Amino acid sequence: MTEEEKVSAVKRLWQNICDTVYGMAAHDMSRAALRTRASMEHLFILITMGDLLGIPILPPYYSLRLLPYVVPQIATWKRRMLREKDVADAMF
Amino acid sequence: MGFKDVFLQHPERRYIMFGGGGGVGKTTFSAAAAYWLASHGKKVLVFSVDPQASLTDIFKRDIFGKGPVQIMQNLWAQEIDADKHIRAYQQEIRQKILDMYGLPAVPEEIENYIQAASAEPAMEESAMFDAVVDVVMKGDYDYYIYDLVPLGHALYYLSMAKVYDEWINKVTKLREEMREYEEMVSRIRREKVTEQDQILQELLYIKNRINTSAGILTDKTKTAFFFVVIPEAGVINDTQKAAKLFAQFDVPLSGYLVNRVIPHELLDQNIPEYLRHRIAMQDQNLGGVRAAFGDQVMTLVPEMERDVTGLPMIEKLANIMFA
């Protein structure tokens, strides 16, 4: 094993340790934070683009300005807003 | 204080507005005030935010949707075409979507939304007032004379501006909270901080636009707001109510102008009974005007012998108003 290979093996090992520690300690935290953020994103689209679901929340002149930024999220947002809720929602 | 004195004593009041019910002569007075200021060497833009604008008729020039059109030396007039403004705005949004995502066409669902949004009644008012911000912010003129929409619309816009402002504050806060979560995730994962939130930037822009347009209407140092009334009981009552509401929104009221007063000299002539009754009725209502508005009544303008259209008639009216 050359010197270089040794170094990269140590690096890999270190990376694996880092990932494991991250997975044990922080993964849930960041997942929870992302979920919260996603909920907020949907709330945001609801209050700015409510008309898309037939809920006119506020005059649309300026909300049109925001429309381009939320185009990719609109499909998932609609699905989430319109689906039926069940017990599994609380679990996952 | 006379109408003229407001301009002489307060040269800093550069946004002059005429409000009042429909058909009392707002546009006519706007044109006359613009004419007087322009003929006294001030650079003036008179513009209309009313979809049923009539500056075109008054100046006998087709100016609708053509940007500022020069009427005479120092005097420009502009009628904003809200529909055109909205169409251009929609196109801008579409183009942005296409550019941002490299799409060949706007997705149907999104296109439907753009169409539906533009059919809302509030769209036109918002578009008008937004266009006004552009006009005024350029600052090319000494005086900006607003021919306002009838009372209801102006009040509606002012109240909307307040609601909008609060709404934007809330949305901005939500956006900032979202940002905190994003940053938290980045920290936990030891990633670089994510790029700037463009939506937050847009929100701040929108907030700034709304505050500017509502701010012009309520600026105590730069704005003078005049109510135009005619000596009829119904109009006086409406104006009194409107004045209270305007005061609640901090619009700086500078005074009241009475239009269409039938000249008393007619009484010396052989006139029909009908006209005598009209004059008696107006006298009574003028008493009502004085009781309601006191020394804030700045000038009485007589009913003219013919329509005020074309520069000679506008000049005649201006000389009476600024006597």
Interface residues (C-beta under 8 A of the other chain):
Chain A: Y22 A26 M29 S30 A33 L34 T36 R37 M40 E41 L43 F44 I47 T48 M49 D51 L52 P56 L58 P59 P60 Y61 Y62 S63 L64 R65 L66 L67 P68 Y69 V70 V71 P72 I74
Chain B: Y89 Q90 I93 K96 I97 M100 Y101 P107 E109 I110 Y113 I114 A116 A117 S118 E120 A122 M123 S126 A127 D130 M160 V163 Y164 W167 V171 L174 R175 E177 M178 Y181 E182 M184 V185 I188 R189 Q198 I199 E202 L203 Y205 I206 R209 I210
